[in-house]
Amino acid sequence: MDVLGHYNYWISIALMMAGFYLVIARANLMKKLVGLNVFQTAVFLLYISIGKVSGGTAPIAKEGFTLYSNPLPSVLILTAIVVSVSMTAVALAIIVRIREAYGTVEEDEILEQDEA
């Protein structure tokens, strides 16, 4: 098995880990949201990579074509992109409301204010 030949999987895994690190390690809510978006983009890349067949064409029945790429991952990713954009918009709105209420978007400062 050619491990280096599947570089798109390695890139997607690296992006997933970078996004996961941003979500876990950062206390700033905006940085967490950026990390979540990086993670989602990595998942999109992974699913699109899985759906591509080397040498395959679009799944339109024409004479002379026998190998087709699977369209299902692309359709699922289009739906996931819409959900991702909606989630980002709602998260940004919530972050704005948190900033208005607490004066900060740092998680530890918000927790300190809640405890006081």
Biopython code that builds the backbone (N, CA, C, O; Angstrom):
import numpy as np
from Bio.PDB.StructureBuilder import StructureBuilder

atoms = [
    (1, "MET", "N", (0.844, -1.194, 0.000)),
    (1, "MET", "CA", (0.000, 0.000, 0.000)),
    (1, "MET", "C", (0.878, 1.242, 0.000)),
    (1, "MET", "O", (1.806, 1.357, 0.801)),
    (2, "ASP", "N", (0.587, 2.149, -0.883)),
    (2, "ASP", "CA", (1.374, 3.370, -1.018)),
    (2, "ASP", "C", (0.855, 4.430, -0.051)),
    (2, "ASP", "O", (-0.156, 5.081, -0.316)),
    (3, "VAL", "N", (1.554, 4.599, 1.073)),
    (3, "VAL", "CA", (1.114, 5.536, 2.111)),
    (3, "VAL", "C", (1.274, 6.978, 1.645)),
    (3, "VAL", "O", (0.401, 7.807, 1.901)),
    (4, "LEU", "N", (2.366, 7.286, 0.971)),
    (4, "LEU", "CA", (2.596, 8.662, 0.534)),
    (4, "LEU", "C", (1.698, 9.058, -0.633)),
    (4, "LEU", "O", (1.499, 10.246, -0.885)),
    (5, "GLY", "N", (1.162, 8.084, -1.337)),
    (5, "GLY", "CA", (0.289, 8.379, -2.460)),
    (5, "GLY", "C", (-1.067, 8.917, -2.033)),
    (5, "GLY", "O", (-1.781, 9.513, -2.840)),
    (6, "HIS", "N", (-1.422, 8.716, -0.796)),
    (6, "HIS", "CA", (-2.699, 9.199, -0.274)),
    (6, "HIS", "C", (-2.482, 10.474, 0.539)),
    (6, "HIS", "O", (-2.936, 10.580, 1.678)),
    (7, "TYR", "N", (-1.789, 11.426, -0.053)),
    (7, "TYR", "CA", (-1.444, 12.650, 0.668)),
    (7, "TYR", "C", (-2.671, 13.450, 1.081)),
    (7, "TYR", "O", (-2.630, 14.147, 2.095)),
    (8, "ASN", "N", (-3.769, 13.367, 0.320)),
    (8, "ASN", "CA", (-4.961, 14.127, 0.690)),
    (8, "ASN", "C", (-5.546, 13.629, 2.014)),
    (8, "ASN", "O", (-6.117, 14.420, 2.765)),
    (9, "TYR", "N", (-5.416, 12.341, 2.311)),
    (9, "TYR", "CA", (-5.868, 11.828, 3.606)),
    (9, "TYR", "C", (-4.981, 12.360, 4.731)),
    (9, "TYR", "O", (-5.477, 12.715, 5.800)),
    (10, "TRP", "N", (-3.681, 12.415, 4.491)),
    (10, "TRP", "CA", (-2.759, 12.929, 5.508)),
    (10, "TRP", "C", (-3.002, 14.414, 5.772)),
    (10, "TRP", "O", (-2.947, 14.864, 6.916)),
    (11, "ILE", "N", (-3.269, 15.168, 4.712)),
    (11, "ILE", "CA", (-3.567, 16.595, 4.886)),
    (11, "ILE", "C", (-4.854, 16.762, 5.677)),
    (11, "ILE", "O", (-4.938, 17.613, 6.563)),
    (12, "SER", "N", (-5.835, 15.969, 5.363)),
    (12, "SER", "CA", (-7.098, 16.055, 6.081)),
    (12, "SER", "C", (-6.926, 15.694, 7.559)),
    (12, "SER", "O", (-7.521, 16.339, 8.422)),
    (13, "ILE", "N", (-6.132, 14.687, 7.855)),
    (13, "ILE", "CA", (-5.872, 14.315, 9.253)),
    (13, "ILE", "C", (-5.115, 15.428, 9.969)),
    (13, "ILE", "O", (-5.420, 15.738, 11.120)),
    (14, "ALA", "N", (-4.131, 16.033, 9.303)),
    (14, "ALA", "CA", (-3.386, 17.136, 9.915)),
    (14, "ALA", "C", (-4.302, 18.324, 10.202)),
    (14, "ALA", "O", (-4.202, 18.945, 11.261)),
    (15, "LEU", "N", (-5.193, 18.641, 9.264)),
    (15, "LEU", "CA", (-6.144, 19.729, 9.493)),
    (15, "LEU", "C", (-7.106, 19.398, 10.629)),
    (15, "LEU", "O", (-7.448, 20.270, 11.427)),
    (16, "MET", "N", (-7.542, 18.150, 10.705)),
    (16, "MET", "CA", (-8.427, 17.746, 11.806)),
    (16, "MET", "C", (-7.741, 17.946, 13.152)),
    (16, "MET", "O", (-8.337, 18.475, 14.091)),
    (17, "MET", "N", (-6.494, 17.521, 13.237)),
    (17, "MET", "CA", (-5.778, 17.648, 14.502)),
    (17, "MET", "C", (-5.518, 19.117, 14.856)),
    (17, "MET", "O", (-5.584, 19.494, 16.026)),
    (18, "ALA", "N", (-5.225, 19.940, 13.855)),
    (18, "ALA", "CA", (-5.023, 21.371, 14.106)),
    (18, "ALA", "C", (-6.316, 22.017, 14.600)),
    (18, "ALA", "O", (-6.297, 22.803, 15.547)),
    (19, "GLY", "N", (-7.432, 21.689, 13.962)),
    (19, "GLY", "CA", (-8.718, 22.229, 14.395)),
    (19, "GLY", "C", (-9.100, 21.738, 15.774)),
    (19, "GLY", "O", (-9.594, 22.511, 16.595)),
    (20, "PHE", "N", (-8.876, 20.456, 16.038)),
    (20, "PHE", "CA", (-9.173, 19.885, 17.356)),
    (20, "PHE", "C", (-8.324, 20.550, 18.439)),
    (20, "PHE", "O", (-8.816, 20.837, 19.530)),
    (21, "TYR", "N", (-7.050, 20.793, 18.134)),
    (21, "TYR", "CA", (-6.173, 21.462, 19.086)),
    (21, "TYR", "C", (-6.680, 22.869, 19.403)),
    (21, "TYR", "O", (-6.684, 23.279, 20.564)),
    (22, "LEU", "N", (-7.105, 23.605, 18.385)),
    (22, "LEU", "CA", (-7.623, 24.950, 18.611)),
    (22, "LEU", "C", (-8.876, 24.930, 19.485)),
    (22, "LEU", "O", (-9.047, 25.798, 20.341)),
    (23, "VAL", "N", (-9.737, 23.962, 19.278)),
    (23, "VAL", "CA", (-10.961, 23.879, 20.077)),
    (23, "VAL", "C", (-10.638, 23.544, 21.528)),
    (23, "VAL", "O", (-11.230, 24.119, 22.442)),
    (24, "ILE", "N", (-9.711, 22.625, 21.749)),
    (24, "ILE", "CA", (-9.408, 22.164, 23.098)),
    (24, "ILE", "C", (-8.485, 23.118, 23.857)),
    (24, "ILE", "O", (-8.718, 23.385, 25.036)),
    (25, "ALA", "N", (-7.455, 23.630, 23.210)),
    (25, "ALA", "CA", (-6.384, 24.333, 23.916)),
    (25, "ALA", "C", (-6.624, 25.831, 24.091)),
    (25, "ALA", "O", (-5.985, 26.443, 24.946)),
    (26, "ARG", "N", (-7.488, 26.424, 23.342)),
    (26, "ARG", "CA", (-7.677, 27.867, 23.400)),
    (26, "ARG", "C", (-8.856, 28.240, 24.280)),
    (26, "ARG", "O", (-9.862, 27.531, 24.319)),
    (27, "ALA", "N", (-8.728, 29.361, 24.992)),
    (27, "ALA", "CA", (-9.803, 29.840, 25.863)),
    (27, "ALA", "C", (-10.639, 30.917, 25.188)),
    (27, "ALA", "O", (-11.725, 31.245, 25.666)),
    (28, "ASN", "N", (-10.149, 31.470, 24.089)),
    (28, "ASN", "CA", (-10.877, 32.510, 23.367)),
    (28, "ASN", "C", (-11.972, 31.863, 22.522)),
    (28, "ASN", "O", (-11.709, 30.944, 21.747)),
    (29, "LEU", "N", (-13.201, 32.351, 22.679)),
    (29, "LEU", "CA", (-14.324, 31.736, 21.979)),
    (29, "LEU", "C", (-14.215, 31.870, 20.463)),
    (29, "LEU", "O", (-14.632, 30.968, 19.735)),
    (30, "MET", "N", (-13.666, 32.972, 19.980)),
    (30, "MET", "CA", (-13.489, 33.141, 18.530)),
    (30, "MET", "C", (-12.485, 32.128, 17.984)),
    (30, "MET", "O", (-12.688, 31.571, 16.905)),
    (31, "LYS", "N", (-11.409, 31.889, 18.723)),
    (31, "LYS", "CA", (-10.415, 30.915, 18.284)),
    (31, "LYS", "C", (-10.999, 29.503, 18.293)),
    (31, "LYS", "O", (-10.669, 28.684, 17.435)),
    (32, "LYS", "N", (-11.863, 29.222, 19.261)),
    (32, "LYS", "CA", (-12.539, 27.925, 19.291)),
    (32, "LYS", "C", (-13.423, 27.758, 18.056)),
    (32, "LYS", "O", (-13.473, 26.681, 17.464)),
    (33, "LEU", "N", (-14.114, 28.821, 17.675)),
    (33, "LEU", "CA", (-14.979, 28.762, 16.500)),
    (33, "LEU", "C", (-14.158, 28.562, 15.224)),
    (33, "LEU", "O", (-14.555, 27.798, 14.345)),
    (34, "VAL", "N", (-13.028, 29.237, 15.122)),
    (34, "VAL", "CA", (-12.149, 29.042, 13.964)),
    (34, "VAL", "C", (-11.643, 27.603, 13.933)),
    (34, "VAL", "O", (-11.595, 26.989, 12.867)),
    (35, "GLY", "N", (-11.267, 27.060, 15.088)),
    (35, "GLY", "CA", (-10.830, 25.666, 15.154)),
    (35, "GLY", "C", (-11.914, 24.700, 14.735)),
    (35, "GLY", "O", (-11.641, 23.711, 14.055)),
    (36, "LEU", "N", (-13.145, 24.980, 15.137)),
    (36, "LEU", "CA", (-14.261, 24.136, 14.734)),
    (36, "LEU", "C", (-14.481, 24.184, 13.229)),
    (36, "LEU", "O", (-14.790, 23.163, 12.614)),
    (37, "ASN", "N", (-14.326, 25.351, 12.636)),
    (37, "ASN", "CA", (-14.476, 25.473, 11.185)),
    (37, "ASN", "C", (-13.346, 24.764, 10.442)),
    (37, "ASN", "O", (-13.578, 24.168, 9.390)),
    (38, "VAL", "N", (-12.133, 24.822, 10.973)),
    (38, "VAL", "CA", (-11.009, 24.093, 10.353)),
    (38, "VAL", "C", (-11.275, 22.597, 10.428)),
    (38, "VAL", "O", (-11.038, 21.874, 9.461)),
    (39, "PHE", "N", (-11.762, 22.131, 11.565)),
    (39, "PHE", "CA", (-12.077, 20.708, 11.723)),
    (39, "PHE", "C", (-13.157, 20.286, 10.729)),
    (39, "PHE", "O", (-13.040, 19.235, 10.099)),
    (40, "GLN", "N", (-14.196, 21.088, 10.586)),
    (40, "GLN", "CA", (-15.270, 20.758, 9.645)),
    (40, "GLN", "C", (-14.762, 20.723, 8.211)),
    (40, "GLN", "O", (-15.148, 19.849, 7.435)),
    (41, "THR", "N", (-13.909, 21.657, 7.861)),
    (41, "THR", "CA", (-13.350, 21.677, 6.514)),
    (41, "THR", "C", (-12.512, 20.430, 6.251)),
    (41, "THR", "O", (-12.524, 19.892, 5.143)),
    (42, "ALA", "N", (-11.789, 19.974, 7.263)),
    (42, "ALA", "CA", (-10.998, 18.746, 7.113)),
    (42, "ALA", "C", (-11.907, 17.542, 6.877)),
    (42, "ALA", "O", (-11.583, 16.664, 6.078)),
    (43, "VAL", "N", (-13.036, 17.504, 7.567)),
    (43, "VAL", "CA", (-13.982, 16.403, 7.357)),
    (43, "VAL", "C", (-14.558, 16.470, 5.940)),
    (43, "VAL", "O", (-14.733, 15.437, 5.293)),
    (44, "PHE", "N", (-14.850, 17.673, 5.460)),
    (44, "PHE", "CA", (-15.341, 17.828, 4.083)),
    (44, "PHE", "C", (-14.314, 17.280, 3.098)),
    (44, "PHE", "O", (-14.666, 16.539, 2.180)),
    (45, "LEU", "N", (-13.051, 17.642, 3.285)),
    (45, "LEU", "CA", (-11.984, 17.175, 2.405)),
    (45, "LEU", "C", (-11.870, 15.657, 2.438)),
    (45, "LEU", "O", (-11.685, 15.021, 1.400)),
    (46, "LEU", "N", (-11.979, 15.083, 3.619)),
    (46, "LEU", "CA", (-11.883, 13.627, 3.749)),
    (46, "LEU", "C", (-13.016, 12.933, 2.989)),
    (46, "LEU", "O", (-12.769, 11.980, 2.250)),
    (47, "TYR", "N", (-14.235, 13.393, 3.160)),
    (47, "TYR", "CA", (-15.362, 12.754, 2.480)),
    (47, "TYR", "C", (-15.287, 12.912, 0.967)),
    (47, "TYR", "O", (-15.606, 11.980, 0.229)),
    (48, "ILE", "N", (-14.870, 14.079, 0.502)),
    (48, "ILE", "CA", (-14.745, 14.268, -0.944)),
    (48, "ILE", "C", (-13.633, 13.382, -1.498)),
    (48, "ILE", "O", (-13.759, 12.845, -2.598)),
    (49, "SER", "N", (-12.545, 13.227, -0.743)),
    (49, "SER", "CA", (-11.457, 12.350, -1.174)),
    (49, "SER", "C", (-11.910, 10.893, -1.268)),
    (49, "SER", "O", (-11.503, 10.163, -2.172)),
    (50, "ILE", "N", (-12.744, 10.486, -0.337)),
    (50, "ILE", "CA", (-13.237, 9.111, -0.350)),
    (50, "ILE", "C", (-14.122, 8.868, -1.563)),
    (50, "ILE", "O", (-14.105, 7.776, -2.131)),
    (51, "GLY", "N", (-14.893, 9.867, -1.967)),
    (51, "GLY", "CA", (-15.837, 9.696, -3.061)),
    (51, "GLY", "C", (-15.223, 9.711, -4.447)),
    (51, "GLY", "O", (-15.870, 9.295, -5.408)),
    (52, "LYS", "N", (-13.987, 10.181, -4.574)),
    (52, "LYS", "CA", (-13.356, 10.272, -5.890)),
    (52, "LYS", "C", (-12.747, 8.927, -6.282)),
    (52, "LYS", "O", (-12.013, 8.311, -5.510)),
    (53, "VAL", "N", (-13.061, 8.496, -7.477)),
    (53, "VAL", "CA", (-12.504, 7.263, -8.029)),
    (53, "VAL", "C", (-11.497, 7.664, -9.097)),
    (53, "VAL", "O", (-11.826, 8.432, -10.001)),
    (54, "SER", "N", (-10.293, 7.160, -9.002)),
    (54, "SER", "CA", (-9.258, 7.484, -9.975)),
    (54, "SER", "C", (-9.668, 6.991, -11.364)),
    (54, "SER", "O", (-9.908, 5.802, -11.572)),
    (55, "GLY", "N", (-9.742, 7.919, -12.294)),
    (55, "GLY", "CA", (-10.134, 7.576, -13.650)),
    (55, "GLY", "C", (-11.639, 7.549, -13.856)),
    (55, "GLY", "O", (-12.108, 7.299, -14.966)),
    (56, "GLY", "N", (-12.399, 7.804, -12.801)),
    (56, "GLY", "CA", (-13.857, 7.780, -12.905)),
    (56, "GLY", "C", (-14.405, 9.084, -13.463)),
    (56, "GLY", "O", (-13.777, 10.137, -13.352)),
    (57, "THR", "N", (-15.568, 8.999, -14.058)),
    (57, "THR", "CA", (-16.221, 10.178, -14.619)),
    (57, "THR", "C", (-17.487, 10.475, -13.819)),
    (57, "THR", "O", (-17.851, 9.736, -12.904)),
    (58, "ALA", "N", (-18.139, 11.559, -14.179)),
    (58, "ALA", "CA", (-19.420, 11.886, -13.555)),
    (58, "ALA", "C", (-20.408, 10.759, -13.851)),
    (58, "ALA", "O", (-20.354, 10.161, -14.926)),
    (59, "PRO", "N", (-21.305, 10.461, -12.916)),
    (59, "PRO", "CA", (-22.213, 9.321, -13.112)),
    (59, "PRO", "C", (-23.346, 9.616, -14.096)),
    (59, "PRO", "O", (-24.523, 9.619, -13.734)),
    (60, "ILE", "N", (-22.963, 9.860, -15.330)),
    (60, "ILE", "CA", (-23.917, 10.081, -16.411)),
    (60, "ILE", "C", (-23.697, 8.949, -17.408)),
    (60, "ILE", "O", (-22.591, 8.768, -17.918)),
    (61, "ALA", "N", (-24.738, 8.202, -17.677)),
    (61, "ALA", "CA", (-24.612, 7.022, -18.542)),
    (61, "ALA", "C", (-24.356, 7.455, -19.986)),
    (61, "ALA", "O", (-25.243, 7.981, -20.659)),
    (62, "LYS", "N", (-23.132, 7.224, -20.444)),
    (62, "LYS", "CA", (-22.766, 7.483, -21.838)),
    (62, "LYS", "C", (-22.017, 6.272, -22.358)),
    (62, "LYS", "O", (-21.434, 5.502, -21.594)),
    (63, "GLU", "N", (-22.043, 6.124, -23.628)),
    (63, "GLU", "CA", (-21.379, 4.995, -24.250)),
    (63, "GLU", "C", (-19.868, 5.139, -24.114)),
    (63, "GLU", "O", (-19.319, 6.209, -24.375)),
    (64, "GLY", "N", (-19.206, 4.084, -23.714)),
    (64, "GLY", "CA", (-17.756, 4.081, -23.609)),
    (64, "GLY", "C", (-17.243, 4.325, -22.193)),
    (64, "GLY", "O", (-16.051, 4.155, -21.940)),
    (65, "PHE", "N", (-18.103, 4.714, -21.280)),
    (65, "PHE", "CA", (-17.683, 4.941, -19.902)),
    (65, "PHE", "C", (-18.190, 3.805, -19.027)),
    (65, "PHE", "O", (-19.367, 3.447, -19.071)),
    (66, "THR", "N", (-17.292, 3.250, -18.237)),
    (66, "THR", "CA", (-17.698, 2.155, -17.358)),
    (66, "THR", "C", (-17.357, 2.422, -15.899)),
    (66, "THR", "O", (-17.884, 1.750, -15.012)),
    (67, "LEU", "N", (-16.482, 3.394, -15.633)),
    (67, "LEU", "CA", (-16.054, 3.679, -14.270)),
    (67, "LEU", "C", (-16.567, 5.052, -13.859)),
    (67, "LEU", "O", (-16.263, 6.057, -14.500)),
    (68, "TYR", "N", (-17.343, 5.084, -12.790)),
    (68, "TYR", "CA", (-17.960, 6.332, -12.346)),
    (68, "TYR", "C", (-17.552, 6.663, -10.917)),
    (68, "TYR", "O", (-17.317, 5.768, -10.105)),
    (69, "SER", "N", (-17.470, 7.963, -10.616)),
    (69, "SER", "CA", (-17.238, 8.412, -9.247)),
    (69, "SER", "C", (-18.560, 8.421, -8.499)),
    (69, "SER", "O", (-19.616, 8.632, -9.096)),
    (70, "ASN", "N", (-18.503, 8.194, -7.209)),
    (70, "ASN", "CA", (-19.703, 8.167, -6.385)),
    (70, "ASN", "C", (-20.158, 9.600, -6.098)),
    (70, "ASN", "O", (-19.381, 10.372, -5.536)),
    (71, "PRO", "N", (-21.385, 9.987, -6.461)),
    (71, "PRO", "CA", (-21.844, 11.354, -6.217)),
    (71, "PRO", "C", (-22.362, 11.580, -4.797)),
    (71, "PRO", "O", (-22.526, 12.730, -4.389)),
    (72, "LEU", "N", (-22.621, 10.530, -4.043)),
    (72, "LEU", "CA", (-23.218, 10.672, -2.720)),
    (72, "LEU", "C", (-22.367, 11.503, -1.754)),
    (72, "LEU", "O", (-22.922, 12.373, -1.082)),
    (73, "PRO", "N", (-21.043, 11.283, -1.645)),
    (73, "PRO", "CA", (-20.267, 12.120, -0.735)),
    (73, "PRO", "C", (-20.338, 13.612, -1.077)),
    (73, "PRO", "O", (-20.381, 14.450, -0.175)),
    (74, "SER", "N", (-20.350, 13.944, -2.347)),
    (74, "SER", "CA", (-20.435, 15.356, -2.736)),
    (74, "SER", "C", (-21.773, 15.956, -2.334)),
    (74, "SER", "O", (-21.834, 17.094, -1.870)),
    (75, "VAL", "N", (-22.828, 15.204, -2.509)),
    (75, "VAL", "CA", (-24.158, 15.688, -2.120)),
    (75, "VAL", "C", (-24.233, 15.864, -0.609)),
    (75, "VAL", "O", (-24.779, 16.857, -0.127)),
    (76, "LEU", "N", (-23.697, 14.923, 0.131)),
    (76, "LEU", "CA", (-23.693, 15.041, 1.590)),
    (76, "LEU", "C", (-22.864, 16.232, 2.048)),
    (76, "LEU", "O", (-23.235, 16.909, 3.007)),
    (77, "ILE", "N", (-21.754, 16.495, 1.382)),
    (77, "ILE", "CA", (-20.900, 17.617, 1.761)),
    (77, "ILE", "C", (-21.583, 18.943, 1.459)),
    (77, "ILE", "O", (-21.426, 19.897, 2.220)),
    (78, "LEU", "N", (-22.335, 19.026, 0.369)),
    (78, "LEU", "CA", (-23.084, 20.254, 0.099)),
    (78, "LEU", "C", (-24.057, 20.555, 1.233)),
    (78, "LEU", "O", (-24.192, 21.705, 1.651)),
    (79, "THR", "N", (-24.723, 19.539, 1.722)),
    (79, "THR", "CA", (-25.626, 19.714, 2.858)),
    (79, "THR", "C", (-24.843, 20.103, 4.107)),
    (79, "THR", "O", (-25.271, 20.977, 4.861)),
    (80, "ALA", "N", (-23.709, 19.464, 4.327)),
    (80, "ALA", "CA", (-22.890, 19.761, 5.501)),
    (80, "ALA", "C", (-22.344, 21.187, 5.451)),
    (80, "ALA", "O", (-22.212, 21.829, 6.493)),
    (81, "ILE", "N", (-22.027, 21.688, 4.269)),
    (81, "ILE", "CA", (-21.536, 23.064, 4.144)),
    (81, "ILE", "C", (-22.626, 24.056, 4.547)),
    (81, "ILE", "O", (-22.346, 25.045, 5.224)),
    (82, "VAL", "N", (-23.854, 23.796, 4.137)),
    (82, "VAL", "CA", (-24.966, 24.666, 4.525)),
    (82, "VAL", "C", (-25.147, 24.653, 6.043)),
    (82, "VAL", "O", (-25.336, 25.702, 6.658)),
    (83, "VAL", "N", (-25.088, 23.471, 6.639)),
    (83, "VAL", "CA", (-25.206, 23.362, 8.091)),
    (83, "VAL", "C", (-24.039, 24.074, 8.771)),
    (83, "VAL", "O", (-24.230, 24.745, 9.784)),
    (84, "SER", "N", (-22.844, 23.933, 8.227)),
    (84, "SER", "CA", (-21.658, 24.570, 8.799)),
    (84, "SER", "C", (-21.759, 26.090, 8.775)),
    (84, "SER", "O", (-21.427, 26.753, 9.759)),
    (85, "VAL", "N", (-22.212, 26.638, 7.663)),
    (85, "VAL", "CA", (-22.362, 28.093, 7.565)),
    (85, "VAL", "C", (-23.424, 28.578, 8.548)),
    (85, "VAL", "O", (-23.245, 29.612, 9.193)),
    (86, "SER", "N", (-24.516, 27.847, 8.666)),
    (86, "SER", "CA", (-25.577, 28.216, 9.608)),
    (86, "SER", "C", (-25.073, 28.145, 11.042)),
    (86, "SER", "O", (-25.346, 29.039, 11.844)),
    (87, "MET", "N", (-24.341, 27.091, 11.365)),
    (87, "MET", "CA", (-23.790, 26.942, 12.709)),
    (87, "MET", "C", (-22.820, 28.063, 13.027)),
    (87, "MET", "O", (-22.810, 28.577, 14.146)),
    (88, "THR", "N", (-22.007, 28.446, 12.056)),
    (88, "THR", "CA", (-21.046, 29.532, 12.267)),
    (88, "THR", "C", (-21.777, 30.849, 12.503)),
    (88, "THR", "O", (-21.373, 31.627, 13.368)),
    (89, "ALA", "N", (-22.836, 31.111, 11.757)),
    (89, "ALA", "CA", (-23.597, 32.344, 11.939)),
    (89, "ALA", "C", (-24.232, 32.396, 13.325)),
    (89, "ALA", "O", (-24.189, 33.434, 13.986)),
    (90, "VAL", "N", (-24.817, 31.296, 13.768)),
    (90, "VAL", "CA", (-25.431, 31.257, 15.099)),
    (90, "VAL", "C", (-24.364, 31.403, 16.181)),
    (90, "VAL", "O", (-24.564, 32.128, 17.156)),
    (91, "ALA", "N", (-23.239, 30.721, 16.014)),
    (91, "ALA", "CA", (-22.158, 30.822, 16.999)),
    (91, "ALA", "C", (-21.610, 32.247, 17.083)),
    (91, "ALA", "O", (-21.329, 32.738, 18.176)),
    (92, "LEU", "N", (-21.457, 32.906, 15.947)),
    (92, "LEU", "CA", (-20.989, 34.298, 15.967)),
    (92, "LEU", "C", (-21.987, 35.204, 16.675)),
    (92, "LEU", "O", (-21.594, 36.096, 17.427)),
    (93, "ALA", "N", (-23.275, 34.980, 16.438)),
    (93, "ALA", "CA", (-24.298, 35.771, 17.123)),
    (93, "ALA", "C", (-24.244, 35.548, 18.630)),
    (93, "ALA", "O", (-24.375, 36.496, 19.404)),
    (94, "ILE", "N", (-24.053, 34.307, 19.046)),
    (94, "ILE", "CA", (-23.954, 34.011, 20.478)),
    (94, "ILE", "C", (-22.704, 34.643, 21.075)),
    (94, "ILE", "O", (-22.746, 35.166, 22.188)),
    (95, "ILE", "N", (-21.600, 34.599, 20.353)),
    (95, "ILE", "CA", (-20.361, 35.211, 20.843)),
    (95, "ILE", "C", (-20.531, 36.721, 20.994)),
    (95, "ILE", "O", (-20.031, 37.305, 21.955)),
    (96, "VAL", "N", (-21.225, 37.355, 20.060)),
    (96, "VAL", "CA", (-21.483, 38.797, 20.173)),
    (96, "VAL", "C", (-22.305, 39.084, 21.426)),
    (96, "VAL", "O", (-22.017, 40.038, 22.149)),
    (97, "ARG", "N", (-23.319, 38.271, 21.688)),
    (97, "ARG", "CA", (-24.151, 38.465, 22.887)),
    (97, "ARG", "C", (-23.338, 38.232, 24.160)),
    (97, "ARG", "O", (-23.518, 38.950, 25.144)),
    (98, "ILE", "N", (-22.458, 37.251, 24.157)),
    (98, "ILE", "CA", (-21.594, 37.013, 25.316)),
    (98, "ILE", "C", (-20.672, 38.197, 25.536)),
    (98, "ILE", "O", (-20.459, 38.617, 26.674)),
    (99, "ARG", "N", (-20.123, 38.738, 24.462)),
    (99, "ARG", "CA", (-19.237, 39.919, 24.565)),
    (99, "ARG", "C", (-19.994, 41.113, 25.133)),
    (99, "ARG", "O", (-19.453, 41.859, 25.948)),
    (100, "GLU", "N", (-21.244, 41.298, 24.707)),
    (100, "GLU", "CA", (-22.045, 42.396, 25.239)),
    (100, "GLU", "C", (-22.354, 42.195, 26.721)),
    (100, "GLU", "O", (-22.355, 43.157, 27.489)),
    (101, "ALA", "N", (-22.613, 40.965, 27.124)),
    (101, "ALA", "CA", (-22.994, 40.684, 28.510)),
    (101, "ALA", "C", (-21.805, 40.685, 29.466)),
    (101, "ALA", "O", (-21.921, 41.166, 30.593)),
    (102, "TYR", "N", (-20.666, 40.153, 29.030)),
    (102, "TYR", "CA", (-19.524, 39.980, 29.927)),
    (102, "TYR", "C", (-18.362, 40.925, 29.629)),
    (102, "TYR", "O", (-17.479, 41.104, 30.468)),
    (103, "GLY", "N", (-18.355, 41.523, 28.457)),
    (103, "GLY", "CA", (-17.256, 42.415, 28.095)),
    (103, "GLY", "C", (-16.004, 41.699, 27.639)),
    (103, "GLY", "O", (-14.965, 42.332, 27.456)),
    (104, "THR", "N", (-16.081, 40.401, 27.455)),
    (104, "THR", "CA", (-14.925, 39.622, 27.023)),
    (104, "THR", "C", (-15.400, 38.355, 26.314)),
    (104, "THR", "O", (-16.554, 37.949, 26.450)),
    (105, "VAL", "N", (-14.503, 37.747, 25.565)),
    (105, "VAL", "CA", (-14.782, 36.447, 24.947)),
    (105, "VAL", "C", (-13.797, 35.391, 25.440)),
    (105, "VAL", "O", (-13.705, 34.309, 24.860)),
    (106, "GLU", "N", (-13.066, 35.697, 26.498)),
    (106, "GLU", "CA", (-12.143, 34.737, 27.104)),
    (106, "GLU", "C", (-12.911, 33.863, 28.090)),
    (106, "GLU", "O", (-13.589, 34.368, 28.985)),
    (107, "GLU", "N", (-12.799, 32.563, 27.919)),
    (107, "GLU", "CA", (-13.581, 31.615, 28.699)),
    (107, "GLU", "C", (-13.323, 31.724, 30.199)),
    (107, "GLU", "O", (-14.271, 31.703, 30.984)),
    (108, "ASP", "N", (-12.055, 31.842, 30.617)),
    (108, "ASP", "CA", (-11.749, 31.901, 32.048)),
    (108, "ASP", "C", (-12.264, 33.187, 32.695)),
    (108, "ASP", "O", (-12.688, 33.169, 33.851)),
    (109, "GLU", "N", (-12.231, 34.301, 31.964)),
    (109, "GLU", "CA", (-12.745, 35.558, 32.507)),
    (109, "GLU", "C", (-14.264, 35.497, 32.661)),
    (109, "GLU", "O", (-14.807, 36.053, 33.616)),
    (110, "ILE", "N", (-14.940, 34.846, 31.757)),
    (110, "ILE", "CA", (-16.387, 34.675, 31.853)),
    (110, "ILE", "C", (-16.737, 33.822, 33.062)),
    (110, "ILE", "O", (-17.675, 34.134, 33.796)),
    (111, "LEU", "N", (-15.981, 32.739, 33.272)),
    (111, "LEU", "CA", (-16.220, 31.873, 34.423)),
    (111, "LEU", "C", (-15.952, 32.606, 35.731)),
    (111, "LEU", "O", (-16.679, 32.407, 36.705)),
    (112, "GLU", "N", (-14.925, 33.448, 35.774)),
    (112, "GLU", "CA", (-14.642, 34.239, 36.976)),
    (112, "GLU", "C", (-15.794, 35.178, 37.301)),
    (112, "GLU", "O", (-16.176, 35.320, 38.463)),
    (113, "GLN", "N", (-16.351, 35.823, 36.269)),
    (113, "GLN", "CA", (-17.463, 36.727, 36.485)),
    (113, "GLN", "C", (-18.709, 35.983, 36.948)),
    (113, "GLN", "O", (-19.479, 36.512, 37.749)),
    (114, "ASP", "N", (-18.920, 34.764, 36.457)),
    (114, "ASP", "CA", (-20.073, 33.984, 36.893)),
    (114, "ASP", "C", (-19.934, 33.526, 38.327)),
    (114, "ASP", "O", (-20.928, 33.448, 39.048)),
    (115, "GLU", "N", (-18.712, 33.220, 38.758)),
    (115, "GLU", "CA", (-18.489, 32.765, 40.138)),
    (115, "GLU", "C", (-18.598, 33.897, 41.142)),
    (115, "GLU", "O", (-18.946, 33.667, 42.300)),
    (116, "ALA", "N", (-18.303, 35.130, 40.709)),
    (116, "ALA", "CA", (-18.330, 36.271, 41.631)),
    (116, "ALA", "C", (-19.723, 36.765, 41.917)),
    (116, "ALA", "O", (-19.896, 37.719, 42.676)),
]
sb = StructureBuilder()
sb.init_structure("model")
sb.init_model(0)
sb.init_chain("A")
sb.init_seg("    ")
for serial, (resi, resn, name, xyz) in enumerate(atoms, 1):
    if name == "N":
        sb.init_residue(resn, " ", resi, " ")
    sb.init_atom(name, np.array(xyz, "f"), 0.0, 1.0, " ", f" {name:<3s}", serial, name[0])
structure = sb.get_structure()
